[in-house]
Amino acid sequence: MIAEALVLAAPRRLERRCYELPPIGEGAGLLRVEACGLCGTDHEQYTGHLPSRHAFIPGHEVVGTLEAVGSRAADRWGVSVGQRVAVEVFQSCRECPACRAGLYRRCERNGLRTMIGFVDADAPPHLCGGYATHLYLGPDAMLLPAPDGLDPVVRSLFNPLGAGIRWGVETPETKPGDVVAVLGPGIRGLCAAAAAKSAGAAFVMITGLGPRDAPRLALAPSFGADLAIDVSTTDPAKALREAAGGLADVVVDVTAKAPAAFAQAIALARTGGTVVVAGTRGEPGAPGFNPDHIVYKELRIIGALGVDVGAYTKAIAMLVEGRYPFAYLPRRVAGFDDLEQLVQVMAGEAPGEPPVHGVFAPFPRT
């Protein structure tokens, strides 16, 4: 049998290729991809902003149905053929000290080298990214059971919502009654706001920049935000003081290509507060940042690279609960023929308003 995939052969060059389905041993599996969510990483890969030394199949927010699974893999993952699952971006050997400590993002055998959506497409088993009909699941893969009743496109939000939970709640230890400021109103910012409010935050502010972010700021109240402001016209620290009676206990910076946001995050944090710098910045530097403010305020600054299985599990439960209108986000679902144009729109290199939620679906939706 043949699988189809879109391979990023070079910056701004996606090629449609066919591969033989790999043999599935006792410790491996094969996923029929139903949906793969898109995020800033996708268009940064496409433009070359995140460079690679090899061609690869992008896509790392993958959900689908198990088409084949070996007996040892079925026991390890607790799954069976035909089951719907979500795929963790990172892989885990389950043996090294980092994995045994639950820090599998730092796995000695895997780490960044084998992340889903970043692996050399010219090396067997080839199918290691979500822009494809099928995804190979090796022995170190990590899966999460997903409910059948949840639409696959909505289910692909397990990744950004998991990020919102880890970055907006778990990492900063957000408590009931806290004031939380989220910088960046993209999908992960909206998810962080919803996660913080669900955790009992008394007040949540979310910020954006300029006309491009205006539609997303308008959505923010539906996702738990008590205040949504445009920092190009409003001083965020002043606005937060006036609305919440003080600065933030927790600040979550999920911006990309916005180097000035870090200085704003420091300004928004109260004395003794916590600032989470989440994901990758995409730009060097931090104009307006004065390190002395960290000292004067005795701030706790935490970097957060990815998510973990615990947060993903909570995210799936939140999606099933339906408290927030994730199913009705402004989104665009693309297939093989129009995915590249969608990525270009999200990168700002093609006309059109980028959707809050972009999704690749390799098979026609019914």
One Martini backbone bead per residue (centre of mass of N, CA, C, O) as a GRO file, in nm:
protein
  366
    1MET     BB    1   0.101   0.033   0.013
    2ILE     BB    2   0.018   0.386  -0.009
    3ALA     BB    3   0.155   0.695   0.085
    4GLU     BB    4   0.090   1.036   0.149
    5ALA     BB    5   0.291   1.346   0.120
    6LEU     BB    6   0.425   1.649   0.260
    7VAL     BB    7   0.734   1.792   0.164
    8LEU     BB    8   0.997   1.982   0.298
    9ALA     BB    9   1.261   2.045   0.085
   10ALA     BB   10   1.232   2.360   0.122
   11PRO     BB   11   1.189   2.665   0.145
   12ARG     BB   12   0.882   2.704   0.001
   13ARG     BB   13   0.875   2.360  -0.057
   14LEU     BB   14   0.614   2.160  -0.133
   15GLU     BB   15   0.599   1.801  -0.170
   16ARG     BB   16   0.445   1.541  -0.336
   17ARG     BB   17   0.454   1.215  -0.190
   18CYS     BB   18   0.541   0.865  -0.206
   19TYR     BB   19   0.492   0.574   0.013
   20GLU     BB   20   0.566   0.301   0.159
   21LEU     BB   21   0.449   0.111   0.383
   22PRO     BB   22   0.563   0.015   0.667
   23PRO     BB   23   0.666  -0.212   0.864
   24ILE     BB   24   0.499  -0.380   1.146
   25GLY     BB   25   0.593  -0.445   1.440
   26GLU     BB   26   0.554  -0.534   1.771
   27GLY     BB   27   0.655  -0.215   1.857
   28ALA     BB   28   0.445  -0.093   1.648
   29GLY     BB   29   0.272   0.157   1.435
   30LEU     BB   30  -0.031   0.279   1.253
   31LEU     BB   31  -0.157   0.589   1.135
   32ARG     BB   32  -0.458   0.737   1.049
   33VAL     BB   33  -0.499   1.042   0.942
   34GLU     BB   34  -0.737   1.303   1.025
   35ALA     BB   35  -0.563   1.533   1.185
   36CYS     BB   36  -0.369   1.856   1.165
   37GLY     BB   37  -0.249   2.097   1.335
   38LEU     BB   38  -0.167   2.442   1.332
   39CYS     BB   39   0.121   2.657   1.373
   40GLY     BB   40   0.386   2.863   1.394
   41THR     BB   41   0.589   2.641   1.325
   42ASP     BB   42   0.495   2.579   1.039
   43HIS     BB   43   0.563   2.863   0.907
   44GLU     BB   44   0.863   2.866   1.005
   45GLN     BB   45   0.944   2.625   0.840
   46TYR     BB   46   0.853   2.717   0.558
   47THR     BB   47   1.041   2.990   0.558
   48GLY     BB   48   1.312   2.914   0.746
   49HIS     BB   49   1.316   3.019   1.040
   50LEU     BB   50   1.323   2.705   1.080
   51PRO     BB   51   1.579   2.524   1.025
   52SER     BB   52   1.701   2.260   0.796
   53ARG     BB   53   1.904   1.978   0.679
   54HIS     BB   54   1.625   1.845   0.591
   55ALA     BB   55   1.382   1.671   0.477
   56PHE     BB   56   1.024   1.700   0.571
   57ILE     BB   57   0.736   1.618   0.761
   58PRO     BB   58   0.516   1.800   0.874
   59GLY     BB   59   0.350   1.790   1.168
   60HIS     BB   60   0.235   1.779   1.541
   61GLU     BB   61  -0.106   1.771   1.556
   62VAL     BB   62  -0.204   1.449   1.596
   63VAL     BB   63  -0.484   1.263   1.464
   64GLY     BB   64  -0.633   0.920   1.484
   65THR     BB   65  -0.624   0.585   1.348
   66LEU     BB   66  -0.557   0.264   1.413
   67GLU     BB   67  -0.435   0.034   1.165
   68ALA     BB   68  -0.173  -0.063   1.329
   69VAL     BB   69  -0.055  -0.310   1.586
   70GLY     BB   70   0.150  -0.435   1.796
   71SER     BB   71   0.154  -0.623   2.074
   72ARG     BB   72   0.357  -0.459   2.243
   73ALA     BB   73   0.236  -0.181   2.178
   74ALA     BB   74  -0.049  -0.232   2.287
   75ASP     BB   75   0.046  -0.272   2.578
   76ARG     BB   76   0.200  -0.006   2.620
   77TRP     BB   77  -0.051   0.189   2.521
   78GLY     BB   78  -0.346   0.070   2.553
   79VAL     BB   79  -0.435  -0.045   2.260
   80SER     BB   80  -0.621  -0.066   1.941
   81VAL     BB   81  -0.748  -0.140   1.666
   82GLY     BB   82  -0.946   0.152   1.573
   83GLN     BB   83  -0.837   0.357   1.755
   84ARG     BB   84  -0.847   0.670   1.894
   85VAL     BB   85  -0.575   0.916   1.873
   86ALA     BB   86  -0.312   1.093   2.023
   87VAL     BB   87   0.003   1.262   1.955
   88GLU     BB   88   0.296   1.297   2.079
   89VAL     BB   89   0.566   1.484   1.996
   90PHE     BB   90   0.727   1.335   2.186
   91GLN     BB   91   0.970   1.100   2.284
   92SER     BB   92   1.022   0.778   2.473
   93CYS     BB   93   1.230   0.537   2.627
   94ARG     BB   94   1.170   0.489   2.951
   95GLU     BB   95   1.494   0.473   3.080
   96CYS     BB   96   1.603   0.728   3.135
   97PRO     BB   97   1.626   0.960   3.376
   98ALA     BB   98   1.427   1.161   3.248
   99CYS     BB   99   1.193   0.962   3.197
  100ARG     BB  100   1.168   0.853   3.492
  101ALA     BB  101   1.104   1.168   3.585
  102GLY     BB  102   0.900   1.287   3.345
  103LEU     BB  103   1.130   1.428   3.130
  104TYR     BB  104   1.099   1.341   2.808
  105ARG     BB  105   1.201   1.597   2.653
  106ARG     BB  106   1.508   1.489   2.763
  107CYS     BB  107   1.570   1.254   2.607
  108GLU     BB  108   1.856   1.084   2.516
  109ARG     BB  109   1.732   0.945   2.241
  110ASN     BB  110   1.563   1.206   2.156
  111GLY     BB  111   1.408   1.473   2.180
  112LEU     BB  112   1.443   1.688   1.912
  113ARG     BB  113   1.521   1.468   1.690
  114THR     BB  114   1.212   1.301   1.713
  115MET     BB  115   1.006   1.489   1.644
  116ILE     BB  116   0.716   1.541   1.531
  117GLY     BB  117   0.780   1.705   1.223
  118PHE     BB  118   1.140   1.671   1.202
  119VAL     BB  119   1.204   1.425   1.020
  120ASP     BB  120   1.366   1.252   0.798
  121ALA     BB  121   1.222   1.162   0.484
  122ASP     BB  122   1.470   0.979   0.358
  123ALA     BB  123   1.428   0.803   0.609
  124PRO     BB  124   1.352   0.540   0.752
  125PRO     BB  125   0.999   0.541   0.754
  126HIS     BB  126   0.934   0.863   0.674
  127LEU     BB  127   0.649   0.867   0.847
  128CYS     BB  128   0.699   1.163   1.070
  129GLY     BB  129   0.429   1.330   0.985
  130GLY     BB  130   0.110   1.503   0.947
  131TYR     BB  131   0.148   1.549   0.622
  132ALA     BB  132  -0.046   1.275   0.599
  133THR     BB  133  -0.204   0.967   0.584
  134HIS     BB  134   0.048   0.858   0.756
  135LEU     BB  135   0.185   0.734   1.078
  136TYR     BB  136   0.464   0.643   1.235
  137LEU     BB  137   0.500   0.416   1.525
  138GLY     BB  138   0.725   0.385   1.743
  139PRO     BB  139   0.842   0.261   2.042
  140ASP     BB  140   0.862   0.581   2.158
  141ALA     BB  141   0.587   0.644   2.142
  142MET     BB  142   0.298   0.860   2.230
  143LEU     BB  143  -0.033   0.796   2.356
  144LEU     BB  144  -0.386   0.911   2.339
  145PRO     BB  145  -0.684   0.863   2.412
  146ALA     BB  146  -0.983   0.923   2.209
  147PRO     BB  147  -1.285   1.027   2.147
  148ASP     BB  148  -1.525   0.954   1.910
  149GLY     BB  149  -1.731   1.213   1.953
  150LEU     BB  150  -1.490   1.385   1.855
  151ASP     BB  151  -1.392   1.586   1.639
  152PRO     BB  152  -1.092   1.580   1.483
  153VAL     BB  153  -1.047   1.884   1.459
  154VAL     BB  154  -1.097   1.941   1.760
  155ARG     BB  155  -0.897   1.727   1.872
  156SER     BB  156  -0.634   1.884   1.774
  157LEU     BB  157  -0.648   2.079   2.038
  158PHE     BB  158  -0.480   1.919   2.246
  159ASN     BB  159  -0.221   2.081   2.210
  160PRO     BB  160  -0.283   2.386   2.272
  161LEU     BB  161  -0.439   2.320   2.534
  162GLY     BB  162  -0.208   2.182   2.676
  163ALA     BB  163  -0.034   2.432   2.675
  164GLY     BB  164  -0.224   2.614   2.837
  165ILE     BB  165  -0.213   2.439   3.092
  166ARG     BB  166   0.091   2.433   3.143
  167TRP     BB  167   0.157   2.746   3.110
  168GLY     BB  168  -0.108   2.872   3.277
  169VAL     BB  169  -0.085   2.656   3.540
  170GLU     BB  170   0.138   2.445   3.613
  171THR     BB  171   0.407   2.602   3.599
  172PRO     BB  172   0.296   2.865   3.780
  173GLU     BB  173   0.081   2.779   3.988
  174THR     BB  174  -0.212   2.843   3.958
  175LYS     BB  175  -0.460   3.008   4.152
  176PRO     BB  176  -0.714   3.080   4.316
  177GLY     BB  177  -0.744   3.439   4.256
  178ASP     BB  178  -0.573   3.503   4.033
  179VAL     BB  179  -0.377   3.707   3.825
  180VAL     BB  180  -0.385   3.699   3.462
  181ALA     BB  181  -0.145   3.732   3.191
  182VAL     BB  182  -0.181   3.724   2.831
  183LEU     BB  183   0.049   3.703   2.561
  184GLY     BB  184  -0.136   3.643   2.304
  185PRO     BB  185  -0.427   3.566   2.072
  186GLY     BB  186  -0.390   3.298   1.996
  187ILE     BB  187  -0.453   2.977   2.043
  188ARG     BB  188  -0.267   2.962   2.300
  189GLY     BB  189  -0.378   3.210   2.443
  190LEU     BB  190  -0.674   3.119   2.463
  191CYS     BB  191  -0.604   2.858   2.616
  192ALA     BB  192  -0.471   2.992   2.862
  193ALA     BB  193  -0.718   3.149   2.952
  194ALA     BB  194  -0.908   2.906   2.993
  195ALA     BB  195  -0.729   2.756   3.196
  196ALA     BB  196  -0.713   2.975   3.415
  197LYS     BB  197  -1.017   3.000   3.465
  198SER     BB  198  -1.060   2.696   3.536
  199ALA     BB  199  -0.848   2.729   3.790
  200GLY     BB  200  -0.964   3.024   3.928
  201ALA     BB  201  -0.921   3.280   3.812
  202ALA     BB  202  -1.022   3.608   3.872
  203PHE     BB  203  -0.825   3.733   3.640
  204VAL     BB  204  -0.815   3.793   3.275
  205MET     BB  205  -0.562   3.890   3.050
  206ILE     BB  206  -0.536   3.995   2.701
  207THR     BB  207  -0.298   4.042   2.434
  208GLY     BB  208  -0.233   4.261   2.151
  209LEU     BB  209  -0.144   4.364   1.795
  210GLY     BB  210  -0.340   4.521   1.619
  211PRO     BB  211  -0.545   4.437   1.354
  212ARG     BB  212  -0.473   4.130   1.338
  213ASP     BB  213  -0.579   4.087   1.654
  214ALA     BB  214  -0.874   4.185   1.682
  215PRO     BB  215  -1.048   3.923   1.637
  216ARG     BB  216  -0.918   3.772   1.882
  217LEU     BB  217  -0.992   3.969   2.105
  218ALA     BB  218  -1.303   3.932   2.057
  219LEU     BB  219  -1.292   3.623   2.161
  220ALA     BB  220  -1.175   3.615   2.456
  221PRO     BB  221  -1.434   3.613   2.644
  222SER     BB  222  -1.511   3.311   2.554
  223PHE     BB  223  -1.205   3.228   2.698
  224GLY     BB  224  -1.196   3.398   2.998
  225ALA     BB  225  -1.171   3.696   2.943
  226ASP     BB  226  -1.192   4.021   3.106
  227LEU     BB  227  -0.948   4.138   2.921
  228ALA     BB  228  -0.890   4.316   2.602
  229ILE     BB  229  -0.584   4.436   2.446
  230ASP     BB  230  -0.412   4.692   2.266
  231VAL     BB  231  -0.072   4.780   2.279
  232SER     BB  232  -0.080   5.015   2.055
  233THR     BB  233  -0.309   5.191   2.250
  234THR     BB  234  -0.236   5.040   2.532
  235ASP     BB  235  -0.149   5.020   2.858
  236PRO     BB  236  -0.131   4.724   3.020
  237ALA     BB  237  -0.062   4.797   3.316
  238LYS     BB  238  -0.273   5.014   3.356
  239ALA     BB  239  -0.522   4.844   3.277
  240LEU     BB  240  -0.486   4.630   3.500
  241ARG     BB  241  -0.500   4.808   3.748
  242GLU     BB  242  -0.787   4.924   3.690
  243ALA     BB  243  -0.939   4.637   3.664
  244ALA     BB  244  -0.778   4.455   3.914
  245GLY     BB  245  -0.598   4.631   4.134
  246GLY     BB  246  -0.338   4.515   3.974
  247LEU     BB  247  -0.111   4.297   3.916
  248ALA     BB  248   0.035   3.999   3.820
  249ASP     BB  249   0.091   3.678   3.925
  250VAL     BB  250   0.060   3.587   3.615
  251VAL     BB  251   0.270   3.548   3.322
  252VAL     BB  252   0.199   3.473   2.967
  253ASP     BB  253   0.429   3.422   2.699
  254VAL     BB  254   0.305   3.348   2.348
  255THR     BB  255   0.476   3.492   2.162
  256ALA     BB  256   0.578   3.586   1.821
  257LYS     BB  257   0.772   3.808   1.684
  258ALA     BB  258   0.782   3.983   1.990
  259PRO     BB  259   1.031   4.124   2.159
  260ALA     BB  260   0.867   4.337   2.349
  261ALA     BB  261   0.700   4.140   2.535
  262PHE     BB  262   0.894   4.082   2.770
  263ALA     BB  263   0.886   4.361   2.898
  264GLN     BB  264   0.581   4.352   2.949
  265ALA     BB  265   0.583   4.108   3.137
  266ILE     BB  266   0.751   4.241   3.361
  267ALA     BB  267   0.555   4.485   3.405
  268LEU     BB  268   0.294   4.297   3.480
  269ALA     BB  269   0.437   4.198   3.725
  270ARG     BB  270   0.441   4.138   4.034
  271THR     BB  271   0.566   4.114   4.325
  272GLY     BB  272   0.657   3.776   4.317
  273GLY     BB  273   0.608   3.681   4.047
  274THR     BB  274   0.522   3.505   3.735
  275VAL     BB  275   0.709   3.410   3.436
  276VAL     BB  276   0.613   3.273   3.121
  277VAL     BB  277   0.817   3.138   2.861
  278ALA     BB  278   0.670   3.027   2.562
  279GLY     BB  279   0.820   2.872   2.353
  280THR     BB  280   0.920   3.034   2.066
  281ARG     BB  281   1.017   3.346   1.943
  282GLY     BB  282   1.176   3.411   1.645
  283GLU     BB  283   1.342   3.641   1.808
  284PRO     BB  284   1.574   3.852   1.899
  285GLY     BB  285   1.559   4.000   2.180
  286ALA     BB  286   1.453   4.289   2.423
  287PRO     BB  287   1.306   4.560   2.405
  288GLY     BB  288   1.303   4.737   2.718
  289PHE     BB  289   1.480   4.552   2.887
  290ASN     BB  290   1.535   4.525   3.250
  291PRO     BB  291   1.691   4.321   3.472
  292ASP     BB  292   1.633   4.477   3.741
  293HIS     BB  293   1.327   4.407   3.762
  294ILE     BB  294   1.367   4.120   3.860
  295VAL     BB  295   1.503   4.201   4.124
  296TYR     BB  296   1.306   4.405   4.251
  297LYS     BB  297   1.057   4.183   4.222
  298GLU     BB  298   1.130   3.888   4.253
  299LEU     BB  299   1.120   3.701   4.006
  300ARG     BB  300   0.978   3.428   3.822
  301ILE     BB  301   1.149   3.259   3.557
  302ILE     BB  302   0.999   3.052   3.294
  303GLY     BB  303   1.069   2.798   3.078
  304ALA     BB  304   0.860   2.661   2.796
  305LEU     BB  305   0.853   2.424   2.548
  306GLY     BB  306   0.619   2.218   2.621
  307VAL     BB  307   0.450   1.933   2.690
  308ASP     BB  308   0.229   1.682   2.840
  309VAL     BB  309   0.033   1.417   2.905
  310GLY     BB  310  -0.128   1.542   3.136
  311ALA     BB  311  -0.225   1.794   2.977
  312TYR     BB  312  -0.358   1.643   2.744
  313THR     BB  313  -0.570   1.497   2.910
  314LYS     BB  314  -0.708   1.757   3.011
  315ALA     BB  315  -0.776   1.869   2.732
  316ILE     BB  316  -0.969   1.650   2.640
  317ALA     BB  317  -1.168   1.694   2.871
  318MET     BB  318  -1.237   1.990   2.796
  319LEU     BB  319  -1.350   1.932   2.514
  320VAL     BB  320  -1.579   1.749   2.613
  321GLU     BB  321  -1.719   1.950   2.806
  322GLY     BB  322  -1.771   2.246   2.651
  323ARG     BB  323  -1.731   2.533   2.789
  324TYR     BB  324  -1.580   2.609   2.531
  325PRO     BB  325  -1.583   2.730   2.181
  326PHE     BB  326  -1.388   2.536   2.000
  327ALA     BB  327  -1.582   2.440   1.766
  328TYR     BB  328  -1.616   2.777   1.677
  329LEU     BB  329  -1.373   2.849   1.556
  330PRO     BB  330  -1.189   3.014   1.344
  331ARG     BB  331  -1.150   2.811   1.049
  332ARG     BB  332  -0.925   2.601   0.844
  333VAL     BB  333  -0.958   2.334   0.609
  334ALA     BB  334  -0.702   2.135   0.459
  335GLY     BB  335  -0.559   1.983   0.194
  336PHE     BB  336  -0.327   1.902  -0.027
  337ASP     BB  337  -0.400   2.141  -0.238
  338ASP     BB  338  -0.430   2.391   0.012
  339LEU     BB  339  -0.208   2.402   0.234
  340GLU     BB  340   0.009   2.600   0.138
  341GLN     BB  341  -0.176   2.849   0.131
  342LEU     BB  342  -0.240   2.846   0.432
  343VAL     BB  343   0.049   2.882   0.534
  344GLN     BB  344   0.092   3.154   0.391
  345VAL     BB  345  -0.126   3.306   0.544
  346MET     BB  346  -0.006   3.251   0.832
  347ALA     BB  347   0.275   3.398   0.736
  348GLY     BB  348   0.195   3.659   0.550
  349GLU     BB  349   0.235   3.559   0.216
  350ALA     BB  350  -0.081   3.580   0.185
  351PRO     BB  351  -0.383   3.650   0.127
  352GLY     BB  352  -0.560   3.694   0.416
  353GLU     BB  353  -0.713   3.571   0.697
  354PRO     BB  354  -0.606   3.418   0.957
  355PRO     BB  355  -0.675   3.162   1.131
  356VAL     BB  356  -0.696   3.043   1.443
  357HIS     BB  357  -0.761   2.750   1.304
  358GLY     BB  358  -0.548   2.527   1.155
  359VAL     BB  359  -0.608   2.243   0.918
  360PHE     BB  360  -0.519   1.913   0.837
  361ALA     BB  361  -0.693   1.695   0.587
  362PRO     BB  362  -0.639   1.410   0.393
  363PHE     BB  363  -0.946   1.353   0.405
  364PRO     BB  364  -1.252   1.361   0.336
  365ARG     BB  365  -1.523   1.516   0.471
  366THR     BB  366  -1.851   1.414   0.618
   0.00000   0.00000   0.00000
